[in-house]
Amino acid sequence: MFPFCLTITLIVFFYKLRKTLIDMGIQIHMYQMKQLKNKSQRKLESLQKNEVKSFNQKVIKFIEIGEILIKAKKEKLNPYKILEQKIGWDNIIFEIEDAKKLAKSKNFSYLNFIDTRYNYLRNYSPDFLKYFEFIPVKSSLELMEAIDVLRLMNNRKSRKLPVNIPVNFLPKKWKDYVIKKDGKICKRHYEMAVLDEINNEIKSGNMAVKGSEQYQNFEHYLINKEEFKITDINNYQLNFPENFQTYIKERKEKLQSQIELLKIKLPTSKTAYGLNGKIYLHKLSSEIPDNTDEFINDIFKKIPQIKLTNMLLEVSKWTNFTNELSHLSNGKKVNESELPILLSTLLALGTNIGLSKMADHTYNISYHQLAYVSQWYLQEDSLRRAIAQLVNFQHHRSLASYWGDGTSSSSDGMRMKVPVSSFHAKYSKHLGFEKGVTVYRAVADQFQSYYTKIINIDSREALHVLDALLSHNTELDIKEHYTDTHGYTDQVFALCHVFGIKFAPRIKGISDLRLFYTDEIDSGVKEYFHRKINFNIIERNFEDILRLVVSIREGRTSSSFILSKLGSYARKNSLAQALRELGRIEKTIYLIEYFLDADLRHRVQKGLNKGEAVNALSRKLNFGQQNEYYEASYIGQTQKSLASDLLINIITVWNTVYMEAAIKELEKEGKNRPDLIPFISPIHWEHINFFGDYSFEMKEEYSLHKLRIIKV
């Protein structure tokens, strides 16, 4: 008989597993429908491409016939006789019939080519309809009736559709293919249309799936209205008033003051200029002093060479980060004799060497020992705690304070190929149409990599910005965050403002962005603005916005999940529209500042450069398999990305400590340049030996009070 606690654990495990499997089943169906459309679309494009040549030939033939007719009229000749002589009637008839086919094909859509995928869909669609229970939220009841019709036909193994089946739910694009000219309904097209509409309705939030976690009614993810009424908003440290009138007064004043500033400063600005209704940026001059590289070289000439294994041992003694990597089951920490096995496993995963090859290059450590540590000690939670330990250690270093105070950061994605069969990996043109995932990483102003997650390679990076800012569990207090274009949407602007974070993206094609205003606007700058902010829709959804934010703060849902839901819903979704309007206020305020303030542009550029430097180190560390993950599971890919981040932070910490010592030595020599320290970086690896056999035996003990010898 199972112990009670173990029984409860198994119940919870299987409950969550069931939800996960239901979600995966829906995702597989969505993927199949996407493949159906993409492959049919490619066939259509191939047909159109082949017909371009035929179309040109027909145009040339038409011109030839036209010239013959014009000549016959001018010279009063018999046109039929000339056409017979020059082209021939049989050829003319053939060309006309061929042109009719060409004209008919111009009305094709991808649906003309879906028949070839029908048998493939039938491999799973009967079971899909049988075992998944769909719940209408805003869906047409006729669609639910159509699903029941197909279920009944599958149960009876019937090949004929019953009379008077529902068709009004079909969108126009499908009706022409489902309902034939004689009024009869094509069974296979009807079935494919129902499967497609299920896909569309689930994505748009109009249909929920029973037992699912990701495909529930949107209200399921928010704190309920009754509970919200007794919630004290002040407990959540939001940069957002509880009262709409207070909010609208404050934001109108702020936006209006920015518009006035634009009116005054733009005509004489050295950072931007207006032209033909658009605002353009002047090129930003570099703020890095010319002799910075020379100072960096002076520092790193004094830093000793070191093996990566010895670096891990030293940083482990300084920070005790390995104490966070405890046994999943019993919480046991590794002892001194087991430490080399733990660090070897970290190296194997973080450098992408793999456990087998690492076992071949280490002394007295077997593959089974490495695999055991990987499974039981290097779980996601423990790796994140160890990373937080290193991030906090770096945060308190005196040298790191020159680079920032831990209140700003940037985030960006790094694509990784996945050559093995993986449910989470998708094809991408950025990887030469190979499968891959994106490692999304957030980097603080002191060069710590403080948050990492694996996301779909076709996922918009903007969806995951707030996950990094709200879920890192370090001592960093991020108040300003930078991304590139992929990390920005109006809704991210909105939520960052609500959470008290200044969102500062570097946006490609910034001159083409639309600005918005509140009330009337001065004619001197009106040409740069698109329209008024719709405060009415914000007011109607103000309580729901607060409910959404509180739900994220309480951890009931993640910001990436909510944003992906709102992004997939129809544009008429009221809450999604309200968040966009909210974001447009903050975006306009930010853009005006960005146009006029060179210091802000420098901060954004510097923050993104730090993230790029850390990504470069990450690529260097992935020397085992060049930017490829041979892990099929999301858990395995996450483990590797976090192990890599742990190594990145270890290198950053070690370099920072030894840079401090090197700068003290330069101070003695009269060569220190405190004015240049803000422009240097701990992201260097020329002095690190990454290769060879991996030994964790040091001939001499080192500590923070007894460092390696600095070169004089």
N, C-alpha and C positions, 0 to 999 in steps of 0.2 A: 504494500500500500504506500502510495506516494506521500511524503510529508506535505502538510497543508500549504506551506509557503511555495513549495515547488509546483504544486498543482495550480495555484494562482498564477505563478510565473508562466506556466505552459498555456493557461487559458488566455492570458494577455498576449503572449507571443502569437498564438494561432489567430486571435482576434485581429491583431495588427497585420499578420501575414495575409489573412483573407482580404482585408482592405487593399493591401499592396497588390495582390494578384488581380483584384477587380480593376484597379487603376491601370495596371499593365495591360489587361485585356482591352480596355477602352483605348489606350494609347496605341496598341497594335492595330485596332480597327481604324483609328484616325490616320495612322501611317499608311495602311493599305489604300484608303480612299485618296490620300495625297499622292501615292504612287500611281494609282489609276489615272488621276488627272494629269500628273506630270508626264507619264508615258504616252498618254493619248495626245497631249499637247505637243510633245516632241514629234509624233507622227504627223500631226497637222502641219507643224512648221517645216518638216521635211518635204511634205507634199507641196506646200506653198513655194518652197525654195526650188524644187524641181520644175514647178510650173512657171517660174519667172522666165526661163529660157523659152518655153513654149508660148507664153504670152507675148514675148518680144517678137517671135516669129510670126505670130498672128497679126501683130501691129504692122510689121513690114509687108505682109501679104495684103492687108487692108489698104495700105498706102499705094501698093502696086495697082490694085483694082481701081482705087479712086483716081489715080493718074490716067489710067486707060479710059475711064468714063469721061474725065475732063477733056482729054484729047479728042475723043469721039464727038463730043458736043461741039468743040471749037471747029473741027474740020468736017462736021456734018457727016460722020461715018456711022456705020452700023455697029453699036457697042457690043451686041451679042456675038457678032462675027469675030471682032477683035479679041474679046475675052476667050472665045473658043480657041483662037489661034495662039494667043500668048500664054494662057494658063490651062485651058481645057475645062469643060463642064464637070467632068468627074472629080477633078482636083478641087474645083470650087465647092462642090457639094461636100466632099470630104472635109475641107477646111471649115465649113460652116458647122457641120456636125461636131467636129472636134472643138470648135469654139464654144458650142452650147455646153459641152461637158466642162470646159474651163470656167464658163460663167456660173455653172451650177456649183462648182467646187468653191467658189468665192463665198458662198453662203454657209460653208461648213463651219462647225465649231469642234472642239475636242470631243464632244459627245458622239460625233460620227464614228469615233475610233475606239469606243469603250467595249464593244462586243467581245474583243479578244481577252478581256480581263474577267468576263463573267464567270467562267468555269473556275478561275482562281478564287474568286470571292465565295463561290458556292462551297468551297472546301471547308469554310468555317462559319458562314453566315447562318445556317440553320441552328447550330449550337449557340452562336452569339445571340440570336433572338430568343432562344429557349431559356438560357441560363442567366441572362442579364435582365433585370427589371428596371424599366424606365419610368420616371415619375415626371409628369408634366408640371412645369412651373409657369411658363407663359406659352407653351407649345400649343399648336393646333390640336384639338381633340380628334380631328380627322386623321392626323398622323398616327396617333395612338391606335385608332381603329385599323389603319393600314398595317401597323405592326401586328395586331391581333390576327388580321386576315392571313398574313404570311406565316405566322406561327401555326394557325389551323391547317393551312395547306401543307406545311412541312410535316406536321403530325400525321396527316392523312396520306402523305406522299402524293398529293394531287398535283397535276401538271397544268390544270386549267384554272384560270381566275374565276371566282364567282361573279355573278352579275351585280351591278350597282355598287361596285367597290368605290371607296372614297378617292377622289382625285383633286379636290379643290386645294389641298395643302401643297400640291406640286408647284414649284416656281416656274415661271414662263419658260426658262431655258430647258426644263425637263419635259414640259407638256408636249412640245412638238415631236419628241422622240417616243414618249410613252403612248400618246393617243395618235393613232394613224389617221390617214385621210378618210378612211371608211368608218371612223368612229371606234374601231376595235382597239383594245389595249394590249400592248406588247408586254408579256409577262416578265421577260428578262430585264427589259428597260424599267418596268415598274418596280421590280425588286431592287435594282441598283439605285433607283431614285429614292426609295425608302431608306436604304442604307446610307446614302449620301445625306439625306435630310436629318437622320439621326445624328450623324457626325456634326453637321452644321448647328443643330439645335443644342447639342451638348456644349460645343465650343462657345456658343453665344449666350449660354446661361439660361436658355429657355427650357432645358430639360435636365433633370438630375438622374443619377444612377444610384439605386438602392445599395447600401453597403459600401459605397465608395468613400474615399477620403477627399479626393481632388475634384470630384464632379457632383457636389451637393448644391442645393439651393444656396445662393450667395448669403442669405440671412444666417445660414448655419455657421458661418465663419466669424460672425460678429457677436459681440456681447448683446444679449437681448434687450429690448427697449425697457422692460420693467426693471431689470437690474441696472441699466444705465441711468435711470431716473434717480437712483439713490447713490450713484457714483460721484465722488468728489474729484473733479477734473484737476484740481490743484495738486493732487498727489502724484501726478504723472509728469511734472516738470515740462510742460508744453509751452512753446512760444506762440500761444494761440488763446485768445480770450474765450470764455464760455458763452459770452453774449455776442450775437451777430452785429448789433449796432455799434458796439465798441470796436469790433474787428473792422467793419466797413469804414468807420471814421478814421481809424489809424492808418489803414492801407491806402485810402484815398489821399490823405495828406502826404504820405510818403511818396506815392507815385506822382502826385502833382508837383512835389518839390523836385523830383528827378527830371520831370519834363521841363520845368522852369530852368533847371541847371543846364539841360541840353540846349535850350533856346539861347542862353547867355554864352555858354562856353564853346559850342560847336563852331561858330564862324571863325574863331581865332585859335582853335585847338591845334596842337602839334601832334596829337595822337590819332585824330580821325577827321574826316571831311565829308560833307554831304554833296551828292550829285545825282540828279534825275530821280529824286524820291528815294534814294538809298544812302546809307551811311557806310563809308569805306574806312578801313584802318590804314594808317601809315605803318611802315615797317618798324618793328621794335628793335632798338639798338641793344647790343649786349651789355650787361652790367658786370660781367666777369672781368676782373683786372688782367692785364696782359701777362703778368709774371706769376699767375696762379699755378700753371703747370710746373714751373721751376720749383716752386715751394713744395708742391706735392712730391716731386722727385726727391727733394732734400729729405722729406719725412720718410719715404719708403726705402731710401738707401740705408737708413738706420735700423729698419725693422728686420729682424732675423728671418731666415728661411725656416719653414716648418712643414712637417708632414700633416696631412689632414687628420690622421688618426690622433696625433699628439695634440692638435688643436682641440679636438673633441674632448680629450681627457682634461685639458687645462680648463676649458670653459665649464665643464661639468663640475670641477672642484670649486670654481669661483661662484657659480650660480645655483648648484644643486638642482638643476632642471631635471635630472634623471629621477629625482624623488617623485616627480609627478607621473612617471611612467611605471605605475604599479600594476600588479596582476589583476586582471579583470574579475576573477572569481573571489580571491581571498584578500586582495589589497596589499599583498606582500611586495616590498621594494627589493630591487636587486642589491646584492651585497658586492663587496669589492672584487671578489673572484668572478662574479657573473657580469660585471660591468663591461668587459671587452665583448661579450656576446651581444649585449644590448646595443652597444655603439656600432658593432659590426653590422647588425641588422638595420640600424638607422642608415648607415652608409650604403648598404645594399639597396635599400628602397629609395633613399634620397638622391643617389647618383644614378639610379636606374640600371645598376649593374645586374641586379637580380640575386636571389639567395644562392643559387647553385654556383654561379661564378665567384661570389664572395667566399663561399666555403672553400673553393679551390685556391684562394689567394690569402687565406688567413691561417694562422698556426693553431692547431689543436681545437678548432671549432668546426663542427659538422653542419651539414645542411639541416638536419633534424632539429638541432639546437636553435638555429636561426629561424626556422619555420615556427617553432614553439613560441619564441619571443615575439615574432611578428603577429601571431594569432592572439596571444594572451596579454601582451604588454603594450602593444602599439595600436591601441584603439583610438578612434577619432577624438573622443573626449579627453583622453590622457595626453594625446599629442597637442591638442589645443591648449591644455593647461601648461605644458612644457614650453610652448611657444610664448604664451603670456608671461611666463617667468623670465624668459630672455628679453622680451619686449620691455618689461618693467625694469630689468637690470640696466638696459641701455638708456632708458628714460632718465635714470638718475646719474648717469655719467656726466662729468663737468664738460667734456668736449662736445657731447651730443647737444648741449644747450646752445652751442653756437649755430647749430643747423636748424634748430626749431625748439619749440617748447611743448611739443606733443599735442598741439591743438589743430593741426592741419594735416591733410593726407590726400593721396590720389589713388585711383583704382583703374585697372586696365586688364584686358584679357590676353592670354597667351595660348595659341592653338597647339594642340598635341595630336599627332596621328595615333590611331588605334588600329593596328594591322590585324587584330584578332576579331572574331565575331563578338559583338557587344551590343546589347539592347540600347544602351545610352549613346553610342557613337553614331553620328550621322555623316552623310557625304557632304563635302564642302568644296566649292571651287577654289577656296583659299589654300586648300591642301592638294591641289591638282586632282580634284574630284575623288579623293580618297576619304575614308571615314576618319572621324576624329572627335575630340571634345575640346572645350575651352577651360583653361585654368584661370579663374578670375581671382585677382590678387589685389589687396589694399596695402599701400605702403605709407607709413607715417613720415613726418618731416624730419625725423631723426634716423631715417633709413631702416626702420623696422618693418618687416613684413608681418602685419598683425592679424590678417584675416585672409583665408583662401577657401575657395569652394570650386567644385567641378560643375560646370553648366553645359547644357546642350550647345553645340557649336553654332546652331542657327538661332539661338536665343538672343534677344536684345539685351545687351549688357546693362542697360539702364534699369532693368527690372531688379537687379541684384545689388545696386548701390547701397540702399538702406540696410540690407542684410549685414553688410560689412560694418556700417556705422553703428548699428544697434546691437550687434551680437558678438563683439570681440572679447569682452570680459578681461580687459587690461586696464591699467591705470591711465591710459590716454583719454583725454577729453576733447574729442574732435569737434571743432566749431566751424571749420571751413574745409570743403572737400572739392577736389578737382577731378575731372574726367575729360576724355575726348568726346567727339560727336556721338559715338555709339553709347555713351553713358548718360545721354540726356533725353528726357521727354518733359513735356509740360507738367505731367503728374509727379515726376520726381522733384521738380522745382517746388511744387505745392507741399509734398510731404516733408521734404527737407526743411522748409520754412516752419512748418508746424512743429517739428522736433527741435527747432532752434539751431539748425545747421545751415550755414551759408553755402549754397550749392554754386560752384563756379566752374562750369565746363568750358573747354576750348572747342568752339563749334566751327566746323568747316562750312564755308559759304555763309558766314555770319551776316554779310550785307543783305542777303536775301530773306532774312528772318523778319517776321511781322511784329511790329510794336503795337501796343494797345493802350487806350487811355480811359479815364473814368467819366468825366463830364465833357464840357466843351473844351476845345483845344485851340491854342493860338495858331493863327494862319502861318506864322513864321516856321513852324515845325510840323504842321499838319500833314505835309506830303510824306513824312516818314512813318505815319501811323496808319494802321489798318482799320480798326473799328473800336467801339466802346466795349468795355468789359461788361459781361452779362451778370450783374450782381443778383438779379432775381433768382437765377438757377442756383447760385451759391446759397442764398438765403433759404430756398426750399429744401436744400440738402444739408444744411449746416449741422443739424443734429446727427445725421448719418455719417458725416465726415468725422465728427468727434467720436462717434461709436467705432468707426473704422480705426482711428488712431489709437484709442484706448485698447482695442482688441489686439493691435500689433504690439503695443507696450506690454500688455499682460502675457504675451507669448501664445495667445490662442491661435494665431496665424502669423505667417511671415509676410513681410512687405513684398517680397518677390512673388509670392503666390497670389496675393491680393492684386498687385499690379498686372500680373499676367492674366488674371481673371477679367479685370476691367478692360484690359487691352483687347481681349478676344470678344468682348460683348459688342453688340450693335452700337453704332455711333449715337443712337437716340437714347442710350442708357443714361438716366438722369444723374446718377452719382458720378459716373465717369466724366460726363460733361462738366459737372460742378468742379471736380478736381482739376480738369484742364483749365477752366476759367481762373481758378485759384492760382494755378501754376503760371498762367499768362501774366498775372499781376507781378509775381516775383521775377519772372523771366524778363519782363520789360524793365523793372527796376535794376536788375543785374546788368542787362545789356547796355543801358545808358551809362552805368558806372564803368563797364568794360571799355566802351568807346572812349571815355574821357579820362580814365585813370591808368596811367602807364604802370604805376606800382602794382595794381591788381593784375595786370597782364603779366608782369614779371613774376609775381607769386604763382600764378597758374602755370606758367612755363616751367618754373623751377620745380614745382611740385610734380608735374608730369615727367620731367627729366629724371627725378629720383626714382619714380616707378619704373621707367625704362631701364635705368641702371640696374635695379634689382632683378628685372626680368632677364637682362643680359647675364647676370650671375647665375640665375636659374638655368638658363640654356647651357652655360658652361658646366654646371654641375650634372647635367643630364648627359654626360659623356658615355654612359653605359649603353644606352640606346638613344641615338640622336633624336631627341624630341619625339619619342614614340612611347606609348604605354602599351605593354603587352598584358595588361590586366583587363579582363572582360567586364568585371562587375564595377558598379558605382563605388562600392565600399573599398575595393582594391585601388581604384584610381584616386579616391580621396586620400587613402592612406599614403600613397606615393607622393601626392602633391603636398601633404602636410609634413612628411619626412623631409622633402626638399626644402620647405620653408623653415624647418627647424635648422637645417644645415646653413641656410642663408643667414639666419639670425645668429648662429654660432660664429660664422665668419665675420659678420658685422660687429659683434661684441668683441671678439678677439682683436680685430683690427683697430677698433676704437681705443681699447685699453693700451695697446702698443703704440698707437699714434700719440696718445697722451704722453707716454714715456719719451717718445722720439722728440716731441715738441719741447719737453723740458730740457732735453739735451741740446736742442737748437737754441733754447733760451740761454744756456750756459755759454754757447759759442757766439752769442750775439746775432743769431740769424733768424730768430723767431719773427713771424709776421702775423700778429693777432688780427689785423685788418683783413687778411686773406683766409683765415680759418673758416668763416661762413661759406666760402666757395669751394672748399675741398670736400672729399667724400671718403667714407670707409669702404666703399665698394671697389676693392682691388684684390687681385688674386695672383699676381705674378710671382709672389714670394711663397705660394702654397704648392706643395707637391701633391697632386691628386692621384698619381699613378703608382704602380708597383705593388708589392705585397703589403698587406695591412696588419701591422703589428701594433699592439696597444701597450707596449712596455717602454717606459721612459727611464733613461739612466739616472735622471735627476728629478727631484720633486720641484714643481713650480707653483706659486700662488700669487694672489694680487699684491702681496708684500715682497714677493721674490720672483720677479719676472725674468725672462731670458735676457741675455746680455744685449743691450742696445749698441749698435755699431757706432764707433766714434771716428 
